[in-house]
Amino acid sequence: MLVISAPRVLVDGVLVGPAVVAVADGAIAGVASGLTYQGRPADITLPTGVLAPGLVDLQVNGYYGADFVDATAEQWASIRRRLLETGVTAFMPTFITAPVPRLASALKRTAEVLRGLPAGGARVLGVHVEGPFISPRRHGAHNTDWMCDPTPDAVAELLAAAPGLLKLHTLAPELPGALAAIRQLAAAGVLVSVGHSNATAAEVAAAADAGARMVTHLFNAQRPLHHREPGVVGQALVDHRLTSGLIADLIHVVGPVCRLAFQTAPGRIVLVTDAAAAAGMPRGRYELGGEEVTVDGSGPPVRADGTIAGSGLRLDDAVANVVAEGVDLTTALNAATRLPADLIGRPELGRISAGALADLVWLSDDLRTRATWVAGELGYGEIPGGVPDGARAGGPDGMPDRVPDGAGGPGPDGVAGAVPDGVPGGVPGQVRA
């Protein structure tokens, strides 16, 4: 057993403290107020900050120079390891619009890559496919030449490519055949999200009637709120069946509007990064969905025409940004932990409570990641006073080389891997208060 104490702990969605968390066999054994657990003193004492569940990101296109749609096994391993630096312990790699056969091939290839990776690092929760069933009128950074209507055969091709791997799909519900596609995807256990859509509020409500439960990057690439036509944004905010992702870099969505979303839809906003391959990299040229994007150090990645193409945001920075804008800390942390985990059907993640998996993050008082544990094993950071015997597994880099039985989702749930020399850790274009 490992006992960790902290001045503040997010226990099952509620901030308490001081408190201790006991970890055994990769899971949370229990939580207690004070400085001891059943009379046992803490093995690790965190002097400041907050101990929270590991962060959960449902929209990550890539990171550290690689796009997940065509990343090598070595790049997958490196990204999954380095995501722990940002506090993320579980995430959903995202493939943007491409021809359906190409997306199906990417899903097949990803399933093969995941099967061959060693354990450790941030967990993969399945794949988020964003498109190609989206509106050319709200295409954002997606290639309009590859967009199409959702036919039953096209949906079936994606579902059959790697059974069980497709877990989240973004589409525009106003397209011909979209409501049937939503029902088809939902019946297969896929979370359906409305996005890149010019739908009216009524069309979004019809999507929710058909089984959609999410809206992708609220306010971005969708029909905005109007006082006579609420659009995607209006329906997302008032429809209690829908939870919205929010890119809180304060560029995609400015601070007061982030605060508005949290106030209007309490418990129905989840923070996402929409991070692209350029995240964590210096100025230069990178790719998103097979097309070039540029980072100049002044903001997020952009296409040649100036269209924002993903972000360089860290999820711990997203939490810090909304807190700086007036969202209370408990609400902000839940939006990056418990709420996305529950939304994707993984209630054993995103919470500190008995029986949950021991994926944890120590955030400093300014909400920067100081240390991260996966299944109770230290994967990133330095601990005050050193690491007790048995609290860290793996080789000399400190990465765990195993994940306890039952800790996995689709495929191997964690990956350890070496980080190539010279990969910088800074994230361009992020905004931090």
N, C-alpha and C positions, 0 to 999 in steps of 0.2 A: 504493500500500500504506500502511496505517496500522498502527503498532506500539504496543501498550498494555502497560505493565508494571504489576505489582501485587505486593504482598508475599505474597498468597495468591491462588491461582487454582484453581477447580474444573475440572480437566482430565479430561474423559470420566468424570466421577463420582468422581474422586479429588482431594482437596485437596493441592496442592503449592505451593511457593513458596520464594523469589521466582521469578517466571516472566514471560514476555512472550507476548502473543498477537498474531499478525499477521493483518490483515484485508485482503482484496482482493476487489473486485467483489461485495460483499455477503455474502461467505462467509469462513470461517476458513481462512486460507492455511497456517497452521502454528502450533505452540506450541514454546517452548524455555525451558529453565531459565535462570536468571540475568537479566541486565539488557539483553541485546541479542538480536536475531534475525538470524542469519546475518551477524553483524558490524554490523548496523544498530542504532543506539541507538533507544530508545523515543521516539515522537512525543508520547505522553501518559504521564506517570508518576503513578500513583495512590499517594499516600504511606501510606495506611492501609487497613484493611478488606479486603474480598475481592471479586475479580472472578468473577462466576458467569454461567452461561447465563441468559438472560431467563426469568422465572418463567412457568409455564404453569398456568392455572386452568380446570378442567373444569366449573365450576358457578358461573355469574354470572347472576343473574336480572335485575339492573340495577345502576345506580350513578348518583350525582350527580343524583338526582331523577327519573330515567326508568326505566321497566320496558321491557326489550327487546321484549316481545311486542307493544307498540304504540308504540314509540319512533319519533320522526320522524328523517329523515335527518340533520338538524342535531344531534339528541341522540346518535345513533349516532356521528357524527364526533367530538363533544365527549368522549364516554365513552372512545372508543378512544384518543384522544389522552391523556386524563388518567389512564387506567390505567397509562401509562408511569411516572407519579409513584409508583406502588406497586410498581414492579419487574416488572409483568406485561407481557410482550411477545406473548403468545398466549393466547387464552381461548375458552371455549365459552359463548355466550349460552344461557340456559336459560328455557324456557317451562313454567310449571307447569300443573296440571290445568285443563282447559276442555273444552267439548264438542268432539268430534273435528272437525266442520266448521269450528269457530272456530280450532282449532289448525292445520288445513290451510290456512286463509286466512292465518293469521299466517306460516306458512312461505313461502307464495307471495309475500306482501308483503315479507318479509325478503329473499328472493332478489332481488326488484326493487330494494330499497333498496341492497343490497350492490353490485349492478352499477353503480349510479349514483354511488357515493362515490369521491372521489379517493383516491389511494394514500397510505400512511403510517400511523403509529400501530400499536397492537397488532393482531396478526393474528386473524382469526376462523377457528376451526378447524371450523366447522359448528355446528349447533344441537343442544342437549341438550333433549329433550322429557321432562319428568318428570310422568308420568301420561298420560291419565286412567285407565290400567289399573292402579289401585292399590287397596289395601284400605281400606274405610271404618273399619276397626278401628284403623288406624294412619295416619289422614289428616293429622295434623299441622296445618299451616296451609292445606291444600287443601280446596276446597269439595266436600263429599260428594255434593251434588246432581248434580255433573258427572262422577262416577266411573262407569265401566262396564267390562264384561268385554272382553277383546281378541278381537274376531272377525277372521277373515281379511280381510274387506272394510274394517274400520276401520283395520287396519294398512296395507293397501294404499293407502287414501286418504291416510294420512300420508306414505308413501313416495313416492307419485306427485305430491304437492303441489308439491314443488320437488326434483326428482331430484338426489341427491348432497348435499343440504344437511343432512338429518337424519343425524347421526353418532353420537349417544348417546341411548339411550332407557331410562328407569327404569320398571319395572313390578313388580307383585307376582306371583310365580310360582305362588302357590296358587290364583289365579283360574281359573275354567273357560276353557280354550282358551289359557292362558298359555304352556305349553310349545311348542305349535305356533307361537304368536306369536314366541317367542324364536328358533325355528328360521327363521321367515320373515324376521325382522329381521336375524339374523346372516348369512343367505344374501345379503341385500342390502348387506352390508358395514357394518351398524350395530353398534356396541358396545352390548351389552345389560347393564343393571345392575339388580340386585335392590334394591328400596327401597320405603318406605311399605308394608311387608309384615308380615303376621302368620304367615309361613310357618314350618314346622318345619325343623329342620336337614336332614331327609331331602328336604323339598320344595326347599330351596335347593340341595342336591346335585343333584337332578334338573334344576334350572335350569342348573347348570353343565354337566351331561351334554348338555343341549340347546344349549349354546353361550353362556350368560351368562358374563361375565368380570369383572364389577365389582359392588360393593355401594355404594349411594348413602348418603352421610353416616352412616357407621358409628355405631351406638348410638342414633341419633335416628330416631324414627318406624318402629321395627321390633321384632319379638319379641326380647326381651333374652335374655342367657345365663342358663340355669338348670341346676343340676347334674344334673337328670334329662331336660331337654329343651334342648339347646344353642341352639335357635332360629336366627334369622338371624345374630346376633352370633357365636355359637359356631362355626357353620359357616364364616362369613367368615374367622375367625381361623385356622382349621385347614386350610381347603381351599386348596391351593397354586394352584388355577386362578383364584382370586378375588383381586382387588385392591380395597381399600376406600378411598373418600374419607373424609376426616376434617376436621371443622370445628373447628380448634384455636384458638377464641377464649377457651377456658377457661371458657366459660359453657355452650355446647352440650355440651361434653365437658370435664370438669375435668382438671387437669394430670396427676395420677397415672394416670388412665384413658388419657389420650393416650400416656403413657409405656408403659403396659401394651400398647397396640395395637402400638406400634413394636417392643417386645420380643418379642411373641408372633407377629407376622407380618412379619419383616424382609424388606424389599424389596417389600412388598405393601401399603404405606400411601401414599396420595397426599394432599397437603394441598389443600383446596378452601376457598373463602370462603363459598359460598352467599349472596353479597352480594345485597342487594335495592336497590330504588330509593332507599331511605333512606340507603344507605351514602354517606359523604362529605358528608352534609347535616346541618343543625342540627336541634334539636328541632322536631317538627311531625308532620303527618299526610301519609302517602304511600300508594302502592298496591303490592300484590303480587298478580299474577294477577287484577286487576280488583276486588280488595277492599281496604278501608282497613286500614292498619297505622299504629302510632304509635311515635315515638321520643321518649323523655323524658330521654335523656342518661345513664340509669343502666344501660343494657344494650342488647341487640339489639332490632330492631323486634318489636312484638307486635300480635296481633289484639285486638279488644275484650274477648275472654274471657281474655286473658293468654297465649295460645299464642304461642310464639316463631315468628316469620315471617321466615325468612332471617336475614341478619346485616349488621353494619356493618364486617366484618373486612377488613383489607388482607392480601394474601398475604405480604408481607414481614413483617408482624406475626405471622402464623401461624408462620413459620419461627422468629422470635425467641421466641415463646411456648414452642414445644416444646423449643428449645435451653435455655431457662431452666428447663424441667422435667426436664432431664437427658438429652435426646436429643442425640447428638453432632452437630456442625455439618454434617459431610459427609452423614450420613443425612437430616438435616432439609432440606438444600438439594436432594438428589436427589429427595426426596418432592415438591418443588415445581418440578422441572425435568425431569430425564431420565425418571423413572418415568411421570408423566402424559403426556409426549410419546410415549413408546414405547407406552403403553397405548392411545392414540388412533390409533396407526399413523403418527406423524410423527417418525421417528428423526432427521431432519435438524434438528430443534428440540431444545431442552433439554439441549444438551451443547456443550462447547468441545472440538472435535477437528477435524482437517483435513477440509474438505469440508462441515461443518455450516454452517448459516446463521448469520451473525454477529449474532445477537440476544443482547445482553449487558446485565448489570446490575452496577453498582458499589454494593456494600453497605458501609456504615460498620461500624466495630467493634461497634456495637450493632445491626447488621443492618437499618438503615434505608436506604432507597433514596437514593443520592446522584446517580446518573446512569444513563441507560438508552439503549442503542443498538438500533436495528432495522435489519437488513441493513447493519450497519457504520456507520450514520449516527446522529449524536446526536439523540435525540428529546426528552430531558428531562435537566436538570441542568446544573451548572457544573463545568468541568474545571479542576483546578489548573494555573495558567500559561496558561489560555486554550485555545482550540480551534485546532489546526493548520489551515493552508489545506487545503481539500479534505476535512476530516473532518466537516463539517456541510453538508448540502444543504438547500434549501428557502428559504423567505422569512424575514422578520425575526424570526418567532417561533421559528425554529430547527427547525421540523418538516420532515422530509424530504418532498419532493414527488414522489418516485418510489420504487419498489421494484424491484431488479434482476430480470431475467427468471428464472423458475424459483423465485422466492421465495414464490410464492402457493400457497394451498390452495384450498378452494372459494370461488369469487368473488374479489374483490379482497382481498388478504391484509393490507393495512394502510390506515388511513384517517387523514388529517389533517383537523383542523377547529378552528374557533375555540371558545374556552370563553366562555360568556356571562358578562357582568359580574356580580359578586356571588355567584358559586358558591363556597362555602367549601370548603377542602381538608381539614378535620378529619373524622375518622370516628368517629361516636358508637358507644358500646357495645363498642369493641374493648378488649382487655386486652393490655397490653404490660409485660413484665418490666423 
